[in-house]
């Protein structure tokens, strides 16, 4: 049993045994899901907003705070932290290559490039966009690059830039899920994908493995963007797990908390409490206890007040509102529910990185089963991108 398989099973057992703390939809609940533990609920409600913000920004403080209630909190955080920074080798890129690329994206690209080993192989850039990463690979490794992208205009733009920079890059206009894209994958090649979403990077791993491609390096992103209703495990280890992950569950790893100003926090409070208040109102009117999702709203509507929001939401959902509604009452109910929802989300934050590592390890174990030597590590610091995990795999017979 490899170290990654062993780590996966340890993490899987922890996530399964603690699923009542993270595998639910806070928005869909009227109140705390832990009513059988009133002391825990009372403690959560005793946390004021400033403490809530502090705990949401500091995983170690959150772990310590939750330890009396979640006995595995420390173990979960420790396992999730078992991702060491990869060794970076500084690689010079000609001046001007960053033209037109947002600063943070450029940092991600250069950091990703600096942890990739020099294998002397041609590159395949999967879901390439305009080929920003491909340009850096071609220049710093002196190897040809095939850039696969399904948007025709991005291919055109990428080809023009490659010609201007005199780089050996060939753009392939193809859908990453199509049979045609298979032709871009060959054995003697190093395939890469920086933040290809969900099934797009899964498809790459499966296809590279099927063709016994020499090497593949990916940084996974947007795990919830899948074609099935629930997550399809890749490895034998994950296929034996009791976890069944919905798209909502798969969004959890992406819910990175960020420091926001007072204005942004206040706007969020208004919108979310309005949504929660309207949901309670529609449950009353429809005599149901089912959450009703409402589309995105223009922020200007929120300044018109709760009643205007309810009229808009009701129209969107085809609901007739009676004339005698006490909108102030339902707004207060939404605000109270907002406080509960926020504290349930806080608890779920403890499981954000562990669930991400579960998904990463599933991919790593799959690649090991296919005959690859696999390394997992971080390629940059979190402020550059929270999705900083890299999976690198080389065939054992390379």
N, C-alpha and C positions, 0 to 999 in steps of 0.2 A: 504494500500500500504506500503510495507516494505521500509526501508531506502535505501536498495540497488536498488530496482526498481525505486524509486524516483531519485536516483543519476544516474542511467542508462539513464533515460529519459532526464535529464538535459544535460548529456554528449552527448547523441545521437543528441539532437537538435543542439548543438554547432558543432559537427563534420559534420552534414548534411549542416548547413548553411555556413560552411567554406570549403566545399569539394573542391572548386576551388584552394585552397592553398596546398592541399596534395594528392588529388586523381587523379594522372596522372603519367606518366612515363617520368622522366626528360631525360633519354637516348634516348627516341623516339622523342623528340621535337627538332626542328631545332634551336629555340630560346626561349625566355621567353614566358610562357603561359599567361602572364598577359600584353599582348601588349596594351590592352585597358586602362592600368594604367601606362603610360610611366614614371611618376615620381617615382613610386615604382621600376621599372626596372632600372632607372638611379641611384637611391639610392643603389640598390643591386650591381651594377657595380662599385660604388664608394668605396665599401668595399675592402680594400687590403687583401692580403693573410694572414697576421698576425692577422688582425681583424677577418677574416673568421675563423681561427683556434680557436681564443679566444671564439667567439660566439658559435662555435660548441661544446666547452667543458663546457660551462656555461649556463644552461637552463634559469636561472634568467636574465642574461645579454641579452640573445637572446629574451626573452619575452619582456623586456623593449625596446629593439631595434625595435621589430616588432609591438609594440603597436600602433604607429601612422598609420600603414597600416592594421593591423588586430585587430579590436576593442575588440575581445573576447580573445586576447592572454593571458591576466592575468587570466581570469576566467578558461581558459583551463588548465593552469599550476597549478592553485590552486586546481581544481577538481582532477587532476592527482596525486596531492600530498596527497590526503586524504587516504593514506595507512599508518597506524601507525605501528611501529615495534611491533611484538608480544613479549610477555613476555617469556624470555628464562629461563629454569631451568637447571642448570648445572648437567650433568649426566656422571658419570665416565664410561670410557670404558677401559677394560684391556689393558695393554701395548702390543704393537705389532700388534694390530688390523689394524693399518694404513699401514702395510707392503704392498708394491706394489701399493698403491693408491696415485696418484698425490696429492701434498700438497693442492692445491686449491679445488680439488674435496673432499678431506677429510674434509676441513673446511665447505664446503656446506653440507655434510652429517651430521656432528656433529651439525651444526646450525639447520638444518631441524629437527633432532631428538629432540633437546632441546626445540622446541616450540610445540611439539606434546603432547597432554594431556595423562595422564595415565588412560586408560579406562579399563584395565584388560582384554583386548580382544586379541585373536590371530591376527597375521598380515598377510596381503596379499601384497607382493611387486610386483607391476605390471611393466613389462618390466625391469626385475631385472638385466640384464647383469650377472656379476659374483656374484651378491648378496652383494655388498659392504654395501649398506644401511641395508639390511636384517641382516647382521652380527651385526651391531651396535644396531638395534632394539632388536634382540634376547638377546644380552648381557645385555643391560641396562634396559629392561622391563621384562625379565624372562618370555617371552611368545613365543610360537612356531611361526615360520614364514613359509609361503608358498611363494616361489619365482618363478614367472612365466616368462619364457624367451624362445624366439623362436629359438635362435642359440644353437644348440646341444653342441658345444664345450664349450661355456660359462657356460652351465648347468653343464657339467663335471667338469670344473675348480672350479665352485662355490661349488659343492658338496664336492670336495676334501678339499677345504679350510674350509668348515663348519665342516667336520669330524675332521680335525687337531685341530680346535679350540673348538671342543666338543660342538657344538651349535645345537639346535633343529630347523634345517632348512630343508625343503623339496622342492626340485626343481621340477617344472613341465615344461616339454618341450612342448610348445604349441604356436601357432600363436595367438597374442592378439585379432585378428579379427575373429578367428574361433569359431565355436559352441563349440568345445572341451574346450576352455578356460573358458567357462561359469561354468564348474564344480569347478573351483578354487575359485569362488565367493560364499560365504555363508552369511547368515544373521548375525550371531554373529561373526563379524570380523571387523577389522579396515584396510581398503585398503589404500595403499599409492603409489604415483608415483612421483619421483623426476626427473623432466625434461623429462618426456615421451613426445614424439613429437606429435603435431597436433592431428589427429584423434585417435591416440593411447590413449591419456588421455581422449578425448571425449568419446570414446568407454567405458572406465572404468567407467566414471560418469554415463553414460546411463545404463550400466549393473548393477552397484551397486544400483542405484535408482530402477530399475525394480525388483530387488530381495529384496528391502527394507533393504539393508545392514546397519549395525549399524552406521558406520562412514567411512568417506573417506577424505584423505588429499592429495592434489596435488600441485605441482609447475609447471604450464604450460610452454611449450617451443615450439618453431618452429611452430607457428600457420599456416604457409603456407603449411605444409606437410599434405594435405588433399586429399581425393580420388575424390572429385567432382571438377569441374572447378572453382566454386565459393563457398564461405563460406556458410555453412548451419546453420542458427541461432538455438540455443537450447531452449531459453526461449520464453514465450509468448511476453514479452516486446520486445525482439530483432526481433521477427517475424513481428512486426508491424512497424519496422524501414524502412525508405526509402533507407538506405545504402545497396548497393550490392557490396560485397568485393571480388576482384579478388585475386589470389595467389600473385600477385605483391603488392597489397595493404597490404596483410597479412605479407609481409616481413618487412614492415616499423618498427614494434615494435622491430625487431631484429637488426636494423641498429644503434647500439650503437657506438658513436664516441669514438675512443681511441687515446691517445697521441702517435704519431709515430715519429721516428727520421727522419732527413733530407733525408737519403738514401732511406728509405721506402716511404716517401712522393714523392720523385723524381721519383722513379720507378713506383709508381701509376700514377703520372702525365703522364709519357711516355706511359704507357699501355693504359690508358683511352683516352688520346688525339689521340693515334694511332687508337683505335677502332672507335672513333667519326669521325675522318678524313676519314677512310675507309668507314664508313657508308654514309657520304655525297657523296663520290666518287661513291659508288654503286647506290645511288639514282639517280645521274646524268646519269650513264650509263644505268640503267634499266628504266629510265624515270618514276620513282615512288617516292612517298613520304612516303614509309613504312620503318620502322627501320628493319635492318637485324642483328640478333644476330649472333655472331661468337663464336666458342668454346673456352675453356681455352687454353692459349698459354704457351709454355715453356719460362720462363723469358729470357733464353739465346738468343732467337730469337730477342728480343727487342733491343739488343745491335747491331744488324745488320742494324738497321735503318727502317724508315717508308716504303720505297719501298719494302724491303724484307718482312715486315709484310703484306703489301697489297697483294703481290704475294702469300704468304701463305694463307691468309684469302680468296682470290679469288679462290684458288685451293680447299679449304675446302667447299666453297659454290657453286662450279661448274660455276664460272664466268670467262669469257675470258677478260683479260685486253688488250686494244689497246696499240700500241707502243708509242704513242705521249702524254702520261699522264704527266702533270706537278706535280710531287709528292710533291715538295716543297710547292706549292700553297695549296694542299689538307691537308698537314701536318699543315700549318698555320691555315687553317679553323678549323681543329680538335682542335688545341690549344685554339682558340677563343671560340669554342663551349664548351670546357672543363670548362672554367671560368664561363660560363652561367649555365652549368649543376650543377657545385658545389654550386652555389648560389641558384638554385632552390632546391637542396637537403637540403641546410641550412634551408630554410623556412619550408620544410617538417619535419625537426627535431622537431619543436614546437609541432607537432601532434603525435610524436612517442609514448610517454607514455600515452597520452589520448586515442589513439586507442588501446593500450594494455589493459588499464583499461576497455574500452568498451567490449573487448573480455572476460576479467576476470569477469566483472559484468554479462555478459550473462550467464556464467557458474554458478555464485552464484545465480542469479535469477531462473535459471532452478532447482537448488537443493532446493531452498526454495519452489518452486511450488510442488516438490516431497515430501514435509513434513520434510525437514531438517532445523535445526538451523545452520546458516552459519556465519563464521567469515573470513574476508579477512585481511591480514597483511603481513608485510615483515619479513622474517625469518633470513636475514643476510644483511650486508651492500653491496652496489653495487660493490665495488672493488672485493669482493669474487665472486659474479656473478650478472650481470645486471638483470637476470631472477630470481629476489628475492621475487616475490609475492607468497604467499601461500594461498590456499583456503581450509579451514577446515569445514567439515559439519558433524553434528551428528543428528540422527533422534530425533524428538521431544519426542518420547515415549521411548527413551533409558533409 
